Protein backbone atom coordinates (compact mmCIF):
# COMPACT_ATOMS: atom_id res chain seq x y z
CA UNK A 1 0.00 0.00 0.00
CA UNK A 2 1.12 3.55 -0.68
CA UNK A 3 -0.01 6.98 0.50
CA UNK A 4 -1.17 9.38 -2.20
CA UNK A 5 -2.45 12.96 -2.12
CA UNK A 6 -5.47 14.57 -3.79
CA UNK A 7 -4.30 17.46 -6.00
CA UNK A 8 -7.30 19.70 -5.26
CA UNK A 9 -7.65 19.31 -1.49
CA UNK A 10 -4.21 18.12 -0.50
CA UNK A 11 -5.69 15.36 1.69
CA UNK A 12 -3.98 11.98 1.66
CA UNK A 13 -5.42 8.53 1.07
CA UNK A 14 -4.10 4.98 1.00
CA UNK A 15 -4.16 2.98 -2.24
CA UNK A 16 -2.66 -0.15 -3.69
CA UNK A 17 0.90 0.13 -4.91
CA UNK A 18 0.76 -0.69 -8.62
CA UNK A 19 4.52 -0.51 -8.88
CA UNK A 20 5.80 -0.99 -12.44
CA UNK A 21 2.25 -0.78 -13.82
CA UNK A 22 1.83 2.79 -12.55
CA UNK A 23 5.10 3.81 -14.20
CA UNK A 24 3.83 2.67 -17.62
CA UNK A 25 0.28 4.01 -17.41
CA UNK A 26 1.40 7.27 -19.02
CA UNK A 27 2.58 5.55 -22.21
CA UNK A 28 0.97 6.61 -25.48
CA UNK A 29 -0.38 3.08 -25.98
CA UNK A 30 -1.12 0.53 -23.27
CA UNK A 31 -2.69 -2.93 -23.31
CA UNK A 32 -4.07 -3.75 -19.85
CA UNK A 33 -5.27 -7.17 -18.76
CA UNK A 34 -6.33 -9.12 -15.69
CA UNK A 35 -5.00 -12.45 -14.46
CA UNK A 36 -6.08 -14.88 -11.75
CA UNK A 37 -4.22 -17.48 -9.68
CA UNK A 38 -6.50 -20.27 -8.43
CA UNK A 39 -4.42 -22.19 -5.92
CA UNK A 40 -6.02 -25.65 -5.98
CA UNK A 41 -3.89 -28.75 -5.34
CA UNK A 42 -3.02 -28.32 -9.02
CA UNK A 43 -2.96 -24.50 -9.44
CA UNK A 44 -4.81 -22.98 -12.38
CA UNK A 45 -3.68 -19.70 -13.99
CA UNK A 46 -5.68 -17.63 -16.48
CA UNK A 47 -5.51 -14.20 -18.05
CA UNK A 48 -7.90 -12.10 -20.13
CA UNK A 49 -5.83 -12.37 -23.32
CA UNK A 50 -5.33 -14.99 -26.00
CA UNK A 51 -2.69 -17.68 -25.98
CA UNK A 52 -0.26 -18.38 -23.18
CA UNK A 53 1.45 -15.63 -21.19
CA UNK A 54 4.46 -16.39 -19.00
CA UNK A 55 5.32 -13.99 -16.17
CA UNK A 56 7.99 -14.74 -13.54
CA UNK A 57 7.97 -18.43 -14.47
CA UNK A 58 4.17 -18.78 -14.24
CA UNK A 59 2.26 -19.56 -17.45
CA UNK A 60 -1.25 -18.12 -17.68
CA UNK A 61 -3.69 -19.71 -20.11
CA UNK A 62 -5.57 -17.30 -22.33
CA UNK A 63 -9.28 -17.11 -21.50
CA UNK A 64 -10.08 -13.92 -23.44
CA UNK A 65 -13.47 -12.43 -22.64
CA UNK A 66 -14.53 -15.76 -21.10
CA UNK A 67 -12.84 -14.62 -17.89
CA UNK A 68 -14.84 -12.02 -15.95
CA UNK A 69 -13.90 -10.35 -12.68
CA UNK A 70 -16.32 -8.34 -10.59
CA UNK A 71 -15.57 -4.82 -9.40
CA UNK A 72 -12.92 -4.63 -6.67
CA UNK A 73 -14.06 -1.80 -4.41
CA UNK A 74 -11.62 0.06 -2.20
CA UNK A 75 -12.76 1.54 1.07
CA UNK A 76 -11.18 3.65 3.77
CA UNK A 77 -12.85 1.44 6.39
CA UNK A 78 -11.28 -1.75 7.70
CA UNK A 79 -13.78 -4.26 6.37
CA UNK A 80 -13.86 -7.23 4.02
CA UNK A 81 -14.64 -6.43 0.38
CA UNK A 82 -15.39 -9.55 -1.64
CA UNK A 83 -15.01 -10.38 -5.33
CA UNK A 84 -16.34 -12.89 -7.86
CA UNK A 85 -14.52 -14.64 -10.70
CA UNK A 86 -16.45 -16.21 -13.60
CA UNK A 87 -15.03 -18.55 -16.22
CA UNK A 88 -17.08 -19.59 -19.25
CA UNK A 89 -16.35 -22.29 -21.81
CA UNK A 90 -13.93 -23.98 -19.44
CA UNK A 91 -12.01 -27.13 -20.25
CA UNK A 92 -12.53 -30.54 -18.70
CA UNK A 93 -9.40 -30.29 -16.52
CA UNK A 94 -10.67 -27.26 -14.60
CA UNK A 95 -14.18 -28.73 -14.28
CA UNK A 96 -12.71 -31.93 -12.87
CA UNK A 97 -10.60 -29.92 -10.43
CA UNK A 98 -13.63 -27.90 -9.35
CA UNK A 99 -15.69 -31.03 -8.70
CA UNK A 100 -13.07 -33.14 -6.95
CA UNK A 101 -10.93 -30.66 -5.00
CA UNK A 102 -11.66 -29.31 -1.54
CA UNK A 103 -11.48 -25.70 -2.67
CA UNK A 104 -13.11 -23.89 0.25
CA UNK A 105 -10.60 -21.69 2.05
CA UNK A 106 -7.94 -21.96 -0.68
CA UNK A 107 -6.20 -18.78 -1.76
CA UNK A 108 -6.98 -17.00 -5.01
CA UNK A 109 -5.27 -13.92 -6.39
CA UNK A 110 -6.48 -11.30 -8.84
CA UNK A 111 -3.78 -9.38 -10.70
CA UNK A 112 -3.65 -6.42 -13.05
CA UNK A 113 -1.00 -6.00 -15.69
CA UNK A 114 0.19 -4.55 -18.96
CA UNK A 115 1.26 -6.69 -21.88
CA UNK A 116 3.63 -4.16 -23.48
CA UNK A 117 5.90 -4.17 -21.56
CA UNK A 118 4.75 -7.22 -19.59
CA UNK A 119 4.29 -6.22 -15.94
CA UNK A 120 1.90 -7.73 -13.41
CA UNK A 121 0.89 -6.69 -9.89
CA UNK A 122 -1.42 -8.21 -7.31
CA UNK A 123 -4.56 -6.21 -6.54
CA UNK A 124 -6.70 -8.67 -4.55
CA UNK A 125 -6.09 -11.77 -2.44
CA UNK A 126 -8.96 -13.76 -1.02
CA UNK A 127 -10.19 -17.12 0.13
CA UNK A 128 -12.33 -19.27 -2.13
CA UNK A 129 -15.79 -19.33 -0.60
CA UNK A 130 -18.56 -20.66 -2.82
CA UNK A 131 -18.41 -22.15 -6.29
CA UNK A 132 -21.41 -22.31 -8.59
CA UNK A 133 -21.29 -24.50 -11.71
CA UNK A 134 -23.74 -24.00 -14.55
CA UNK A 135 -23.58 -26.72 -17.19
CA UNK A 136 -25.07 -26.23 -20.64
CA UNK A 137 -25.20 -28.36 -23.80
CA UNK A 138 -22.24 -26.54 -25.35
CA UNK A 139 -20.30 -24.97 -22.50
CA UNK A 140 -19.89 -24.74 -18.74
CA UNK A 141 -19.57 -21.68 -16.52
CA UNK A 142 -17.96 -21.57 -13.08
CA UNK A 143 -18.58 -18.64 -10.74
CA UNK A 144 -16.28 -18.49 -7.73
CA UNK A 145 -16.83 -16.03 -4.91
CA UNK A 146 -13.79 -14.84 -2.98
CA UNK A 147 -13.72 -13.51 0.56
CA UNK A 148 -11.15 -10.91 1.50
CA UNK A 149 -8.52 -11.98 4.00
CA UNK A 150 -9.88 -9.25 6.26
CA UNK A 151 -12.83 -11.56 6.95
CA UNK A 152 -10.56 -13.11 9.59
CA UNK A 153 -11.12 -9.98 11.66
CA UNK A 154 -14.77 -10.98 12.04
CA UNK A 155 -13.97 -14.48 13.29
CA UNK A 156 -14.45 -14.85 17.06
CA UNK A 157 -11.37 -15.93 18.97
CA UNK A 158 -12.58 -17.03 22.41
CA UNK A 159 -9.94 -17.41 25.11
CA UNK A 160 -10.91 -19.62 28.04
CA UNK A 161 -9.14 -19.78 31.36
CA UNK A 162 -8.71 -23.55 31.34
CA UNK A 163 -5.75 -25.91 31.28
CA UNK A 164 -6.83 -27.25 27.88
CA UNK A 165 -6.95 -23.76 26.33
CA UNK A 166 -3.56 -22.91 27.80
CA UNK A 167 -2.02 -26.04 26.28
CA UNK A 168 -3.44 -25.15 22.86
CA UNK A 169 -1.91 -21.67 23.05
CA UNK A 170 1.50 -22.92 24.25
CA UNK A 171 1.82 -26.52 22.99
CA UNK A 172 5.64 -26.68 23.09
CA UNK A 173 6.17 -25.41 26.61
CA UNK A 174 6.17 -27.10 30.00
CA UNK A 175 2.52 -27.65 31.06
CA UNK A 176 1.21 -24.50 32.74
CA UNK A 177 -0.76 -25.43 35.88
CA UNK A 178 -2.06 -21.94 36.61
CA UNK A 179 -5.61 -22.98 35.65
CA UNK A 180 -5.47 -26.55 36.95
CA UNK A 181 -8.02 -25.96 39.73
CA UNK A 182 -10.35 -23.55 37.90
CA UNK A 183 -13.03 -26.21 37.39
CA UNK A 184 -13.01 -27.21 41.08
CA UNK A 185 -13.39 -23.59 42.16
CA UNK A 186 -16.73 -23.25 40.35
CA UNK A 187 -18.61 -25.25 43.02
CA UNK A 188 -16.20 -25.10 45.94
CA UNK A 189 -17.67 -23.38 49.05
CA UNK A 190 -15.43 -20.72 50.52
CA UNK A 191 -15.71 -20.12 54.26
CA UNK A 192 -13.63 -16.96 54.34
CA UNK A 193 -14.91 -14.63 57.09
CA UNK A 194 -17.68 -16.99 58.22
CA UNK A 195 -18.08 -18.56 61.66
CA UNK A 196 -15.05 -16.77 63.06
CA UNK A 197 -15.09 -14.67 66.26
CA UNK A 198 -12.50 -13.21 68.53
CA UNK A 199 -11.77 -14.86 71.87
CA UNK A 200 -12.87 -13.07 75.04
CA UNK A 201 -9.37 -11.91 75.75
CA UNK A 202 -8.78 -10.83 72.18
CA UNK A 203 -5.84 -13.15 72.01
CA UNK A 204 -6.77 -15.24 69.02
CA UNK A 205 -9.35 -16.94 66.84
CA UNK A 206 -11.39 -20.02 67.65
C-alpha positions as CSV (number, residue, x, y, z in Angstrom):
1,X,0.0,0.0,0.0
2,X,1.1,3.6,-0.7
3,X,0.0,7.0,0.5
4,X,-1.2,9.4,-2.2
5,X,-2.4,13.0,-2.1
6,X,-5.5,14.6,-3.8
7,X,-4.3,17.5,-6.0
8,X,-7.3,19.7,-5.3
9,X,-7.7,19.3,-1.5
10,X,-4.2,18.1,-0.5
11,X,-5.7,15.4,1.7
12,X,-4.0,12.0,1.7
13,X,-5.4,8.5,1.1
14,X,-4.1,5.0,1.0
15,X,-4.2,3.0,-2.2
16,X,-2.7,-0.1,-3.7
17,X,0.9,0.1,-4.9
18,X,0.8,-0.7,-8.6
19,X,4.5,-0.5,-8.9
20,X,5.8,-1.0,-12.4
21,X,2.2,-0.8,-13.8
22,X,1.8,2.8,-12.5
23,X,5.1,3.8,-14.2
24,X,3.8,2.7,-17.6
25,X,0.3,4.0,-17.4
26,X,1.4,7.3,-19.0
27,X,2.6,5.6,-22.2
28,X,1.0,6.6,-25.5
29,X,-0.4,3.1,-26.0
30,X,-1.1,0.5,-23.3
31,X,-2.7,-2.9,-23.3
32,X,-4.1,-3.7,-19.9
33,X,-5.3,-7.2,-18.8
34,X,-6.3,-9.1,-15.7
35,X,-5.0,-12.5,-14.5
36,X,-6.1,-14.9,-11.8
37,X,-4.2,-17.5,-9.7
38,X,-6.5,-20.3,-8.4
39,X,-4.4,-22.2,-5.9
40,X,-6.0,-25.6,-6.0
41,X,-3.9,-28.7,-5.3
42,X,-3.0,-28.3,-9.0
43,X,-3.0,-24.5,-9.4
44,X,-4.8,-23.0,-12.4
45,X,-3.7,-19.7,-14.0
46,X,-5.7,-17.6,-16.5
47,X,-5.5,-14.2,-18.0
48,X,-7.9,-12.1,-20.1
49,X,-5.8,-12.4,-23.3
50,X,-5.3,-15.0,-26.0
51,X,-2.7,-17.7,-26.0
52,X,-0.3,-18.4,-23.2
53,X,1.5,-15.6,-21.2
54,X,4.5,-16.4,-19.0
55,X,5.3,-14.0,-16.2
56,X,8.0,-14.7,-13.5
57,X,8.0,-18.4,-14.5
58,X,4.2,-18.8,-14.2
59,X,2.3,-19.6,-17.4
60,X,-1.2,-18.1,-17.7
61,X,-3.7,-19.7,-20.1
62,X,-5.6,-17.3,-22.3
63,X,-9.3,-17.1,-21.5
64,X,-10.1,-13.9,-23.4
65,X,-13.5,-12.4,-22.6
66,X,-14.5,-15.8,-21.1
67,X,-12.8,-14.6,-17.9
68,X,-14.8,-12.0,-16.0
69,X,-13.9,-10.4,-12.7
70,X,-16.3,-8.3,-10.6
71,X,-15.6,-4.8,-9.4
72,X,-12.9,-4.6,-6.7
73,X,-14.1,-1.8,-4.4
74,X,-11.6,0.1,-2.2
75,X,-12.8,1.5,1.1
76,X,-11.2,3.6,3.8
77,X,-12.8,1.4,6.4
78,X,-11.3,-1.8,7.7
79,X,-13.8,-4.3,6.4
80,X,-13.9,-7.2,4.0
81,X,-14.6,-6.4,0.4
82,X,-15.4,-9.6,-1.6
83,X,-15.0,-10.4,-5.3
84,X,-16.3,-12.9,-7.9
85,X,-14.5,-14.6,-10.7
86,X,-16.5,-16.2,-13.6
87,X,-15.0,-18.5,-16.2
88,X,-17.1,-19.6,-19.3
89,X,-16.4,-22.3,-21.8
90,X,-13.9,-24.0,-19.4
91,X,-12.0,-27.1,-20.2
92,X,-12.5,-30.5,-18.7
93,X,-9.4,-30.3,-16.5
94,X,-10.7,-27.3,-14.6
95,X,-14.2,-28.7,-14.3
96,X,-12.7,-31.9,-12.9
97,X,-10.6,-29.9,-10.4
98,X,-13.6,-27.9,-9.3
99,X,-15.7,-31.0,-8.7
100,X,-13.1,-33.1,-7.0
101,X,-10.9,-30.7,-5.0
102,X,-11.7,-29.3,-1.5
103,X,-11.5,-25.7,-2.7
104,X,-13.1,-23.9,0.3
105,X,-10.6,-21.7,2.0
106,X,-7.9,-22.0,-0.7
107,X,-6.2,-18.8,-1.8
108,X,-7.0,-17.0,-5.0
109,X,-5.3,-13.9,-6.4
110,X,-6.5,-11.3,-8.8
111,X,-3.8,-9.4,-10.7
112,X,-3.6,-6.4,-13.1
113,X,-1.0,-6.0,-15.7
114,X,0.2,-4.6,-19.0
115,X,1.3,-6.7,-21.9
116,X,3.6,-4.2,-23.5
117,X,5.9,-4.2,-21.6
118,X,4.8,-7.2,-19.6
119,X,4.3,-6.2,-15.9
120,X,1.9,-7.7,-13.4
121,X,0.9,-6.7,-9.9
122,X,-1.4,-8.2,-7.3
123,X,-4.6,-6.2,-6.5
124,X,-6.7,-8.7,-4.5
125,X,-6.1,-11.8,-2.4
126,X,-9.0,-13.8,-1.0
127,X,-10.2,-17.1,0.1
128,X,-12.3,-19.3,-2.1
129,X,-15.8,-19.3,-0.6
130,X,-18.6,-20.7,-2.8
131,X,-18.4,-22.2,-6.3
132,X,-21.4,-22.3,-8.6
133,X,-21.3,-24.5,-11.7
134,X,-23.7,-24.0,-14.6
135,X,-23.6,-26.7,-17.2
136,X,-25.1,-26.2,-20.6
137,X,-25.2,-28.4,-23.8
138,X,-22.2,-26.5,-25.3
139,X,-20.3,-25.0,-22.5
140,X,-19.9,-24.7,-18.7
141,X,-19.6,-21.7,-16.5
142,X,-18.0,-21.6,-13.1
143,X,-18.6,-18.6,-10.7
144,X,-16.3,-18.5,-7.7
145,X,-16.8,-16.0,-4.9
146,X,-13.8,-14.8,-3.0
147,X,-13.7,-13.5,0.6
148,X,-11.2,-10.9,1.5
149,X,-8.5,-12.0,4.0
150,X,-9.9,-9.2,6.3
151,X,-12.8,-11.6,6.9
152,X,-10.6,-13.1,9.6
153,X,-11.1,-10.0,11.7
154,X,-14.8,-11.0,12.0
155,X,-14.0,-14.5,13.3
156,X,-14.5,-14.9,17.1
157,X,-11.4,-15.9,19.0
158,X,-12.6,-17.0,22.4
159,X,-9.9,-17.4,25.1
160,X,-10.9,-19.6,28.0
161,X,-9.1,-19.8,31.4
162,X,-8.7,-23.6,31.3
163,X,-5.7,-25.9,31.3
164,X,-6.8,-27.2,27.9
165,X,-7.0,-23.8,26.3
166,X,-3.6,-22.9,27.8
167,X,-2.0,-26.0,26.3
168,X,-3.4,-25.2,22.9
169,X,-1.9,-21.7,23.0
170,X,1.5,-22.9,24.2
171,X,1.8,-26.5,23.0
172,X,5.6,-26.7,23.1
173,X,6.2,-25.4,26.6
174,X,6.2,-27.1,30.0
175,X,2.5,-27.6,31.1
176,X,1.2,-24.5,32.7
177,X,-0.8,-25.4,35.9
178,X,-2.1,-21.9,36.6
179,X,-5.6,-23.0,35.7
180,X,-5.5,-26.5,36.9
181,X,-8.0,-26.0,39.7
182,X,-10.3,-23.5,37.9
183,X,-13.0,-26.2,37.4
184,X,-13.0,-27.2,41.1
185,X,-13.4,-23.6,42.2
186,X,-16.7,-23.3,40.3
187,X,-18.6,-25.3,43.0
188,X,-16.2,-25.1,45.9
189,X,-17.7,-23.4,49.0
190,X,-15.4,-20.7,50.5
191,X,-15.7,-20.1,54.3
192,X,-13.6,-17.0,54.3
193,X,-14.9,-14.6,57.1
194,X,-17.7,-17.0,58.2
195,X,-18.1,-18.6,61.7
196,X,-15.0,-16.8,63.1
197,X,-15.1,-14.7,66.3
198,X,-12.5,-13.2,68.5
199,X,-11.8,-14.9,71.9
200,X,-12.9,-13.1,75.0
201,X,-9.4,-11.9,75.8
202,X,-8.8,-10.8,72.2
203,X,-5.8,-13.1,72.0
204,X,-6.8,-15.2,69.0
205,X,-9.4,-16.9,66.8
206,X,-11.4,-20.0,67.7
